[in-house]
Amino acid sequence: MCKLLTLKADDRKTNPDELVYEIYRAAAAMKDDLTNEQLLLIDQWVGFYKKVSEPRLDKIKKEIKMSFIETTITEHIYNQGWIKGEAKGETKGKKETAINLLQMGIDVEIINQATGFSEKEIKQLSSQFL
């Protein structure tokens, strides 16, 4: 889609305001079928397409009721942070479990099964925390 937009944007006969208007109109019509990443990409593309002023972009967004893209971008960034935080928390929890099991004298193979850590990782934890 972005390749087509770029080709259209390079066409000298294209009115930049109309192009942006049509892009946002199409995105609004398809918003339920587009992923957050696709909506983000569309909005980023329009942001990089510097032939339309910010006030005009804002006006077009209001006319087409494009506030959902801003929400989607915010949600996208929030979700990416949430995913990273969740992964860090999961890893931290597994480390704590492995350390507790090591302190209890549980066999490395059982700790591997419980946490998914390799024998090498478990031995590193053992040398760091015991």
C-alpha positions in Angstrom: 0.0 0.0 0.0 2.8 2.4 0.9 4.5 1.8 -2.4 1.3 2.7 -4.2 1.0 5.8 -2.1 4.6 6.8 -2.8 4.0 6.4 -6.6 0.9 8.5 -6.4 2.6 11.1 -4.2 5.4 11.5 -6.8 2.8 12.1 -9.6 2.9 15.9 -10.3 -0.8 15.9 -11.1 -1.6 14.7 -7.6 -3.0 17.3 -5.2 -1.3 16.6 -1.8 -4.3 17.6 0.3 -6.6 15.3 -1.7 -4.1 12.5 -1.5 -3.9 12.7 2.3 -7.6 13.1 2.5 -8.2 9.9 0.5 -5.6 8.0 2.5 -7.2 8.9 5.8 -10.7 8.3 4.3 -9.6 4.8 3.2 -7.9 4.1 6.5 -11.1 5.1 8.4 -13.2 2.9 6.2 -10.9 -0.1 6.7 -9.9 0.6 10.4 -11.5 -2.6 11.7 -9.6 -4.7 9.1 -6.2 -3.1 9.7 -3.7 -4.0 12.4 -2.2 -1.5 14.7 1.0 -1.8 12.8 -0.7 -1.0 9.5 -2.5 2.0 11.0 0.8 3.2 12.5 2.6 2.8 9.1 -0.1 4.8 7.3 0.1 7.6 9.8 3.9 7.6 9.7 3.8 7.7 5.9 1.5 10.7 6.0 3.8 12.3 8.6 6.8 11.9 6.3 4.8 13.2 3.3 5.7 16.9 4.0 3.6 18.4 1.2 0.7 19.1 3.6 0.9 21.5 6.5 0.2 20.3 10.1 -2.9 22.5 10.4 -4.3 21.0 7.2 -3.5 17.5 8.4 -5.3 18.2 11.7 -8.3 19.5 9.8 -8.4 16.5 7.5 -8.1 14.2 10.5 -11.0 16.0 12.2 -13.2 15.9 9.1 -12.7 12.2 8.7 -12.8 11.5 12.4 -9.3 10.0 12.5 -8.8 10.2 16.2 -8.8 6.4 16.4 -5.3 6.4 14.7 -3.8 8.5 17.4 -5.4 6.2 20.0 -4.1 3.3 18.1 -0.6 4.6 17.9 -0.7 5.3 21.6 -2.1 1.9 22.3 0.5 0.4 20.0 3.4 2.0 21.9 1.8 1.1 25.2 1.3 -2.5 24.1 4.9 -2.8 23.0 6.1 -1.5 26.4 3.7 -3.9 28.1 5.0 -6.9 26.1 8.7 -6.0 26.9 7.8 -5.5 30.6 5.9 -8.7 30.7 8.9 -10.6 29.2 11.3 -9.0 31.7 9.0 -9.9 34.6 8.6 -13.5 33.4 12.4 -13.9 33.1 12.9 -12.3 36.5 10.3 -14.7 38.0 12.1 -17.7 36.4 15.4 -16.5 37.8 14.0 -16.2 41.3 12.4 -19.7 41.0 15.7 -21.1 39.8 17.6 -19.5 42.6 15.1 -20.7 45.2 15.3 -24.2 43.8 19.1 -24.1 43.8 19.1 -23.0 47.5 16.8 -25.9 48.3 19.3 -28.3 46.7 17.1 -29.3 43.8 18.9 -31.0 40.9 19.9 -28.9 37.9 17.8 -31.1 35.5 14.6 -30.5 37.5 15.4 -26.7 37.6 15.8 -26.9 33.8 12.4 -28.5 33.4 10.8 -26.0 35.8 12.3 -22.9 34.3 13.4 -23.7 30.8 16.9 -22.4 31.6 19.8 -24.4 30.2 22.3 -26.2 32.4 24.8 -23.5 31.7 22.4 -20.7 32.7 21.5 -22.5 35.9 25.2 -22.9 36.8 25.7 -19.2 36.2 22.9 -18.4 38.5 24.3 -20.7 41.0 27.7 -19.1 40.9 26.2 -15.6 41.1 23.7 -16.1 43.9 25.0 -19.0 46.0 
